[in-house]
């Protein structure tokens, strides 16, 4: 009797356990069996790997789950814009999902499963009825981000490649310039020699230093240039001989201008030159006659040299003497000085 009672208790406990487990599974897997729910349909461009049973959230709070997926949707049933995926969800009937609301597919973490979240609902639009449809928004995921990132990076990569090529060419040019025996080391060597020469020239015993010292000696107070400048200053000073000579010259020229002595002197000089010209002309005539006589004498010496001893053996016809013209000199009166 006790054995039978224990078996009955055991059987009842097993049945109750199975019933509780079934109820729990139904509540978790099909919450609509125990809680009244609404069914909504959401269209997406891509399912993005979402699975049946995924969570449905309202502003981050769980209110239901994904019931089923349909992809692709027949083209005639696609809403505008064309959406290829239809997701049916079941949510608590008391959840306040408005007609104007943003249905977004997102992920709670980087590697987490996709969920559907209702946000930014407008209360004035009223509650959405059972069986309502929504257009969902799916932000780009990691798979979509890679092409976008590559598209953005492509110009930068192209520029980076060009820059690296330019840097490689620059490195090659620098290598050629700095190689042994190239122009740059030779130029540095010549520059080093120039620096050494400049250092020697500007040193204590350098030519430039000695030249500067000589210039300083010449231009000093006791130097030759200083003394020469001092002498020049004394010569050209207001009380110097040169200044007095210039003053006297100025007075003399002023006196000549006022007395007209220069004009009278030039007139007398012109008359004297005319007289000299006439005198030279007369002397030329006489020299011509003397020349003819000398020619005759030389001819006589050649032909009859004995006539040098007996000159009276030959007679010459003497031409009549031509009286010399007498010219009267014109006297020029000296102009009296103006007063």
C-alpha positions in Angstrom: 0.0 0.0 0.0 2.8 2.4 0.9 4.6 1.3 -2.3 1.6 2.2 -4.4 1.2 5.6 -2.7 4.9 6.4 -3.4 4.6 5.4 -7.0 1.5 7.6 -7.4 3.3 10.6 -5.9 6.2 10.0 -8.1 4.0 9.8 -11.2 2.2 13.0 -10.2 5.5 14.8 -9.6 6.8 13.7 -13.0 3.7 14.9 -14.8 3.7 18.2 -13.0 7.4 18.6 -13.9 6.8 17.8 -17.5 3.8 20.2 -17.6 5.9 23.0 -16.0 8.7 22.4 -18.4 6.3 22.4 -21.4 4.7 25.6 -20.2 8.1 27.2 -19.8 9.1 26.2 -23.2 5.9 27.5 -24.7 6.3 30.7 -22.8 9.8 31.2 -24.1 9.3 29.8 -27.6 5.7 30.9 -28.2 4.8 33.7 -25.8 1.6 34.3 -27.6 0.1 31.2 -26.1 -0.1 32.7 -22.6 0.2 36.5 -23.4 -1.9 38.3 -25.9 0.3 39.6 -28.7 0.2 41.6 -32.0 1.8 40.6 -35.2 3.6 43.2 -37.4 5.4 43.0 -40.7 8.6 44.9 -41.4 10.3 45.2 -44.8 14.1 45.5 -45.1 16.5 45.6 -48.1 18.6 42.8 -46.6 18.1 40.3 -43.8 21.7 40.8 -42.7 21.8 37.4 -41.0 18.9 37.9 -38.6 17.3 34.6 -37.4 13.8 33.6 -36.2 13.6 34.1 -32.5 15.7 37.2 -32.6 14.7 39.9 -30.0 12.4 42.8 -30.8 12.9 45.9 -28.7 11.0 49.0 -28.0 13.5 51.8 -27.2 15.9 49.1 -26.0 13.3 47.1 -24.0 12.4 43.6 -25.1 8.8 43.3 -26.2 8.8 40.3 -28.5 10.7 38.2 -31.0 11.0 37.5 -34.7 8.5 34.9 -35.9 9.5 34.2 -39.5 11.5 35.5 -42.5 10.6 35.8 -46.2 13.4 36.5 -48.6 13.3 37.4 -51.4 9.8 38.9 -51.5 8.0 38.6 -54.9 8.6 41.7 -56.9 4.9 42.5 -57.2 4.6 42.5 -53.4 7.6 44.7 -52.7 6.7 48.2 -51.4 8.4 51.3 -52.7 11.3 51.6 -52.4 12.0 48.1 -53.4 12.6 45.9 -50.3 13.5 42.2 -50.8 13.1 40.9 -47.2 9.9 40.6 -45.1 10.2 39.9 -41.4 7.2 39.0 -39.3 7.4 39.8 -35.6 5.2 39.1 -32.5 5.2 41.7 -29.7 3.3 42.2 -26.5 -0.2 43.7 -27.2 0.4 46.3 -24.5 3.6 47.6 -26.2 3.0 51.1 -27.5 4.1 50.9 -31.1 2.8 53.9 -33.0 1.9 54.2 -36.7 4.8 56.6 -37.3 7.9 54.9 -35.8 11.4 54.1 -36.8 12.0 50.3 -37.2 15.7 49.7 -37.3 17.8 46.5 -37.5 20.9 46.9 -35.3 23.3 45.0 -33.1 23.8 45.3 -29.4 27.5 44.7 -29.8 30.1 44.4 -32.5 29.8 40.6 -32.8 26.3 40.3 -31.3 23.2 39.0 -33.1 21.0 41.4 -35.0 17.9 42.7 -33.3 14.9 44.9 -34.3 14.4 48.1 -32.3 11.4 50.5 -32.5 12.4 54.1 -31.7 11.3 57.7 -32.2 7.6 56.9 -32.2 5.1 59.8 -32.7 2.2 59.5 -30.2 0.0 61.8 -32.2 -0.1 59.2 -35.1 -1.9 56.7 -32.8 -1.1 53.1 -32.0 -0.4 50.7 -34.9 -3.1 48.0 -35.4 -2.4 44.3 -35.4 -1.0 43.2 -38.8 0.4 46.7 -39.7 3.4 47.0 -42.0 6.5 49.1 -41.6 9.6 50.1 -43.7 12.7 49.1 -41.8 16.1 50.8 -41.8 19.3 48.9 -41.7 22.5 50.8 -41.0 25.6 49.6 -42.8 27.4 46.8 -41.0 31.0 45.7 -41.0 30.5 44.0 -44.4 29.2 47.3 -45.9 31.8 49.4 -44.1 34.8 47.6 -45.7 33.9 48.6 -49.3 33.1 52.1 -48.2 36.3 52.4 -46.3 38.2 51.0 -49.3 36.4 53.5 -51.6 37.4 56.4 -49.3 41.0 55.1 -48.9 41.5 54.5 -52.6 42.5 58.1 -53.5 44.6 58.3 -50.4 46.4 55.0 -51.3 46.9 56.3 -54.8 48.5 59.5 -53.5 50.5 57.5 -51.0 51.8 55.3 -53.8 52.7 58.4 -55.9 54.4 59.9 -52.9 56.4 56.8 -52.2 57.5 56.6 -55.9 58.7 60.3 -55.6 60.5 59.5 -52.4 62.2 56.5 -54.0 63.3 58.7 -56.9 64.5 61.3 -54.5 66.5 58.7 -52.5 68.0 57.4 -55.7 69.1 60.9 -56.7 70.5 61.5 -53.2 72.4 58.3 -53.5 73.9 59.4 -56.8 74.7 62.8 -55.4 76.4 61.5 -52.3 78.3 58.7 -54.0 82.1 58.7 -53.9 83.5 60.9 -56.7 80.1 62.6 -57.3 79.6 66.4 -57.6 78.4 66.9 -54.0 81.4 65.5 -52.1 83.7 67.4 -54.5 81.7 70.6 -53.9 82.0 70.0 -50.1 85.7 69.5 -50.5 86.1 72.7 -52.4 84.0 74.5 -50.0 86.1 73.2 -47.1 89.2 74.5 -48.9 87.6 77.9 -49.5 86.8 78.0 -45.8 90.4 77.2 -44.9 91.6 79.9 -47.3 89.2 82.5 -45.8 90.3 81.5 -42.3 93.9 82.0 -43.3 93.2 85.4 -44.9 91.2 86.7 -41.9 93.6 85.3 -39.3 96.0 87.4 -37.2 98.7 87.0 -39.9 96.4 86.9 -42.9 96.5 89.2 -45.9 93.1 90.6 -45.2 93.9 91.4 -41.6 97.2 93.1 -42.6 95.4 95.0 -45.4 92.8 96.3 -42.9 95.5 97.3 -40.5 97.3 99.2 -43.3 94.1 100.9 -44.2 93.5 101.8 -40.6 97.1 103.2 -40.4 96.6 105.2 -43.6 93.2 106.6 -42.6 94.2 107.4 -39.0 94.8 110.9 -37.6 98.6 110.5 -38.3 98.2 108.5 -41.5 99.1 109.8 -45.0 95.4 110.0 -46.2 94.5 111.9 -43.0 97.4 114.4 -43.6 96.5 114.7 -47.3 92.9 115.5 -46.4 94.1 118.0 -43.9 96.4 119.6 -46.4 93.7 119.6 -49.0 91.3 121.3 -46.5 94.0 123.9 -45.8 94.5 124.5 -49.5 90.8 124.8 -50.3 89.8 126.6 -47.2 88.2 130.1 -47.2 91.6 131.7 -46.3 93.8 129.6 -48.5 95.9 130.7 -51.5 93.6 129.0 -53.9 90.5 130.8 -52.6 92.4 134.2 -52.8 93.6 133.4 -56.3 90.0 132.6 -57.4 88.8 135.9 -55.8 91.5 137.9 -57.7 90.7 136.1 -60.9 87.1 137.0 -60.5 87.9 140.6 -59.9 90.3 140.7 -62.9 87.7 139.2 -65.3 85.1 141.6 -63.9 87.5 144.5 -64.6 88.2 143.3 -68.1 84.5 143.0 -68.8 83.8 146.5 -67.5 86.8 148.2 -69.2 86.4 146.4 -72.6 90.2 145.8 -72.6 89.7 142.4 -74.1 87.7 143.7 -77.1 90.4 146.4 -77.8 93.2 143.9 -77.5 91.5 141.4 -79.9 91.0 144.2 -82.5 94.7 145.2 -82.3 95.7 141.6 -82.6 93.6 141.2 -85.7 95.2 144.3 -87.3 98.7 143.1 -86.4 98.0 139.7 -88.0 96.8 141.4 -91.2 100.1 143.4 -91.3 102.1 140.2 -90.7 100.3 138.5 -93.6 101.1 141.3 -96.0 104.8 141.4 -94.9 105.1 137.6 -95.4 103.6 138.0 -98.9 106.2 140.7 -99.8 109.1 138.7 -98.4 107.9 135.7 -100.5 108.1 137.8 -103.6 111.6 138.9 -102.8 112.6 135.3 -102.1 111.3 134.3 -105.5 113.6 136.9 -107.2 116.5 135.7 -105.2 115.8 132.2 -106.3 115.8 133.1 -109.9 119.2 134.8 -109.5 120.6 131.8 -107.8 119.3 129.6 -110.6 121.0 131.8 -113.2 124.2 131.8 -111.2 124.2 128.0 -110.9 123.6 127.8 -114.6 126.6 130.1 -115.3 128.8 128.1 -113.0 127.9 124.9 -114.8 128.4 126.3 -118.3 131.1 129.0 -117.9 132.9 128.5 -114.6 135.6 130.9 -115.6 133.2 133.8 -115.2 133.6 133.4 -111.5 137.1 135.0 -112.0 136.1 137.5 -114.8 132.5 138.3 -114.1 132.6 141.3 -116.4 132.8 139.1 -119.5 129.0 138.8 -119.4 126.4 141.5 -119.0 122.9 141.0 -117.7 119.9 143.1 -118.5 118.8 144.6 -115.2 115.1 144.9 -114.9 113.8 148.3 -113.9 113.5 148.6 -110.1 109.9 148.4 -108.8 109.2 150.8 -106.1 107.9 149.2 -102.9 104.4 150.2 -102.0 104.2 152.3 -98.9 101.3 151.4 -96.6 100.2 153.6 -93.8 99.6 152.0 -90.4 96.2 152.6 -88.9 96.3 153.7 -85.4 93.7 152.4 -83.0 92.8 154.6 -80.1 92.5 152.9 -76.8 89.1 153.1 -75.4 88.9 155.0 -72.2 87.8 153.0 -69.2 84.2 153.4 -68.2 83.6 155.0 -64.9 
